[in-house]
Amino acid sequence: MVNIVIQGCTVTNWSKEPLLTLSHNQQAKLGQAIQCSRQMTSDALQRMKNYRHRLLVKSIDPQMAKDFFQSGADVKEALEKYFGITTASPGFGTDFDTIIGKIELTDAGLQQPFDIVVGHIHDWDDVKEGVSDFFSEFKKFRLRSAFSALGSIRTGTRGWVSPGHALKRIHLNVDIINSDPRGKIARTIVHEGTHKWANTDDVAYKWENLPHNAGGYANLTNNADSYAWTCRRIWKRVRHMPAGS
């Protein structure tokens, strides 16, 4: 059974896995990921606020903006790639203020103690999808893929926040603690943190034509994955993190 405090956060096991435990290595890795998630939102918030100041000064004195403020290239890249907006986009100012506001809420939440639930989390939709994929692959005599589909029931969901639960605790799949580097675990914590503290939705995930809004999505300023990938991207630039971090 898990009931420990890591980086000020209370970590417990998923109720459906009462015998689950975390090794010392898993606990250490989760602690590093919590630290990274806090750095991600803090770095992104600071860079975005600085960029907003730069744009304001630039509108009055372009040379002063150039002399006293960073270019904000990392912010511009992230906004275009994960929110599909540029300074030329209609309503940019309002959208940018919304993005900063939601990162601010998430950062405030992450910097305080919060609850994390760990386990091989899955729901009924994961079960139905896994079983359906199993039979589809089995009929094609792809046995390895078929049994892999069953295994994905317990590992396919990286995390969630239950909106119907009063505590809205962040759930993490223990499999990502085992397999992912700390930065990717942290990205998931940020994603779920925006659900918890900034009331975001899952409008689109990165692999669903999210980059540069190739999917033509509306309301990406309320999309959890846009925030998660933006914060991770800026964190990597600020801290000169290597690829795969």
N, C-alpha and C positions, 0 to 999 in steps of 0.2 A: 504494500500500500504506500502511496506517495502523499506526503503532507509536510512539505518543506518550504523554507523561505530562500529564494535565490534573487540576489540583487534587489532585495526589498519586496519582491513579489511572492505571493503565496501560490505554490504550485501543488496541485492535487491530481489524482488519477481520475480518469473518466469512470463514471459510476458503473458502466457496463464491463469494466475491467478492474475489479477490486483488488486483484493480486498483482497488478502491474507495479514494477519498480523502475527506478532510474539509477544507472550506475554512476560512479563518481565522474567518469568521463562525460557522460550524457549531461549531468548536472553542470559541469564546468562549461560545456559547449553551449548549453541553454543560457547560462549566465553571460557568456560573451555575446550571444545573439541579442539578449535584452539590452546590453550596453550599446551594441551597434544600432539597434532600433531607435534608441534615444538620440544617438549621434545623428542618425539619418534625418529625423524630423527637425532637430535643432539646426543642423547645417543647412537644410533646405529652407527653413524659415528665415534664417539670417540672410542667406543669399537672395531670397525673393524680396525681402524688405529692402535690402540694399539696392536691388534692381529697380524697385518701385521708386525709391528716392532718386535714383539716377535719371529715370524717365521724367520725373517732375522737374529736376534741375535742368535737364536737357531742353525741356519746353521753354525755359526762360533764358538759359545761357549754355548753348551746346559745348562751348570750349571748356567751361567750368566742369561740366559733366564728364568730359573726356579726361580732364586733368586730375580730378579728385575721386572718381568712381571707377570701379572695375567695369569691364565691358559687359559683364552679365551673360557671356556666351553660353555658360553652362545652363543658366536659367532659360534662355531663349531656346536652346536645343530641346530641353525637357518639355517646355510648354508646347512647342510645335509637335514633338514626337508623340507625347502621351495625352495631350489635351486637344491637339489639332488647332491651336490658335497662335497667332502672331500679333504684333502690335498694330498691324493693319486690319485685323479681324473686327467686324462690327461687334460692339459691346465688349471690346477687350478689357477696358478698365474695370467694368463690373465683374467680368469673369475672373480677372486676376485678383481682385479683392476677395472674391468668394474662395478662390484656391488658397490664398494666404490665410484667410479666416479658418478654413477647415484644417489646414496644417497646424495652425496655432492651437486649435482645440485638441487635436490629436497629440501634439507635442506636450501640452499641459497634462494630458492624461497619462502619457507614457513616463513622464518625469516623476510621477507619484507612484506609490505602491499600487499594484493591481493584481488581479487573480488570473492564473493560467491553469487550464485543465489539459492534461496530456493523455493520449491513448490512441488506439487505432480507430479514430473516429470515422463514422460512416452513418448514412441514413438509409431509408427505404429506397430512395431513388438510386443510390449507389448500388444497392443489392440488385434491383431490377436491371440496371444497365449492365452490371457485371455478368449476371446470368444470361441476359440476352446476347451479349458478346460471346460468351462461352459457347452457346449453342450454334451461333453463326459460324464461329471458327471451327467447331467440332464437325459440322456438316461438310466443311471443306477439307477435312482431315488434317487441319493444322492444330495438332494436339498441344504443342508448346504454347502457341498463342491462345488456345482455348483455356488452358489452366492458368496462364498469365492473367487472363481477363478475370478469373475468379479471385486471384490474388490482389488485383487492383481494387477490389471492394474495400479492403482494409487500408490501402495505401494511396488511393487516388485522390482523396480529399486532403489538401494541405492544412486547412484550418477553417474555423467558422466562429461566428458569434451568433448565439440564438437570440433573435430580436424579441421573442416572446417571454424570455426569462428575465426576471426582475434585475438580476445582477449583470446580465449581458457579458458573461465571462468569455475571455479569449480562449478558444480551444485550439490546440496544436496536435497534429498527427505525429506521434512519436517516431514514425518512420523518417520524417524530414530531419529530426534531430540526429538520427543515425547516419543519414546519407548526405545531407546538404552542408555546404560551408556556412559559417556563421552569418555571412551577409545575406544569403538567400533565406535563411530562417528569419533573420531580422526583417527582411522585406515582407514576409508573411505576417509577422507581428504588426508591422505598420499597416498592411492591408486590413487586417482584422481590427486594428485600433481605430481606423477611420470609420468602420462600421459602428464601433462602440461609442466613440466620443463625438464624431462629426456626422453621424446618421447618413453615411454614404450607401449607395446601392452597388450591385454588380451589373453595371450597364454592359460592359464588355471586358473580357480578359485579353491579355497581350496577344495571345495566339489567335484571337478572333478578329484579325485585321484592325487591331487598335492603333499600331504605329501610324502617325500622320493621319489618323482617322480615316484610314482606307475603307473602313466599313460604313462610313457616313453616319455615325452615331450622333444622336442629340444628347445634350446634357452630360457631357463628359466631366463637367465640373463637379458632378456628384458620383463619379465612378471610382470605386476603391482601388482598382488596379492602376489607374492613372496616377494616383497619389503614391502608391507603393513603389512603382517603377521610377517615378520622378525623384522621390526622396533617395532611393538607392543610387540613381545615376549621379545626382549632385554630391552625395556622400563620397562616392568613388572619386569624383573629380577633386573635391576639397582635400581629401586625405590621401590622394595619389594611390588608390588601392589597385592591385593588379587585376587582370581579367579573371573572371570566375569567383571573385570575392563575394 
